[in-house]
Amino acid sequence: MRALLTKVEQDSRLDRAGDRLQKVVLGTLRPRRLRDLLHGVTLGHPLHPAMVQVPVGAWISAAVLDLMPGQRRPATVLVGLGTVSALPAAVAGLNDWAALARDQRRVGLVHAAANTVGMAIYAGSLAARLSGRHGMGRALGFLGLSTVSLGAYIGGHLAYKQGAQVNQSVSELHRMTDGWHSLADMATLPQRTLITREVDDDISVILYRHGDEVTVMLERCPHQSGPLGEGDVQEIDGHACVVCPWHGSAFRLNGGEVMQGPSGNDQQILPTRIQNGVLQTRLP
């Protein structure tokens, strides 16, 4: 499976279908507030992984009940709940998928295809159960669970091997040494201007001064490692935010909260202090 998925990552033949689907998704989910909601911006955490718990939990529970006598009705209810709740979870997943890199979209396309087939099988299972063909409904239920489990395996590859929708910048913290690190003389910091500095010679951070307060934030965007230091400062909902130049994710400069996607993760702010006129930072 690992070798097969590696081939999928590199298979450019999937791009034709993927590019078409991406245009459809972006054209359909046009309002930014809708896309941000589906990305999980309001939660500060991707929404899709949380939403899939309902259909997966319902379908697994239905499979358990199918192995027990006299549980036809509750099993049917759970299959129906799983099938219905899978639809909004799929929409959230497609919204995240449309903002991924090309190699991630290839694997995501196969992930979505497996889950779509699984959903269709479960819809058939539900129809069979409602028409009284419970034996067929159970058989389709086990087949559907096997299919969506394959889809979940591919989704795990997408998230944990390819890093889709995980925080790309937090690993910088693991490389930072303990103690306070000097960044700049306060007297040299301009007001309301992004400045890029390095901690431990290779960990990039951005500085933003507003009055006597200075924000120190990791510079790599959590979404796809975009250079926030090259981004613009914009006011969003009354807050000064840095906007990633690659995909438009925006983060509050006075707290790090994500204000607009495609990032579903907040950005890390580092503690600061001023010693003898020198701005210093450290690990949280």
Beta strands, then each sheet from edge to edge (+ up, - down):
strand 1: 181-185
strand 2: 194-199
strand 3: 203-210
strand 4: 213-218
strand 5: 232-236
strand 6: 239-243
strand 7: 250-252
strand 8: 258-260
strand 9: 269-270
strand 10: 272-275
strand 11: 278-281
sheet 1: 1+ 11- 10+
sheet 2: 2+ 3- 4+ 9-
sheet 3: 5+ 6- 7+ 8-
end
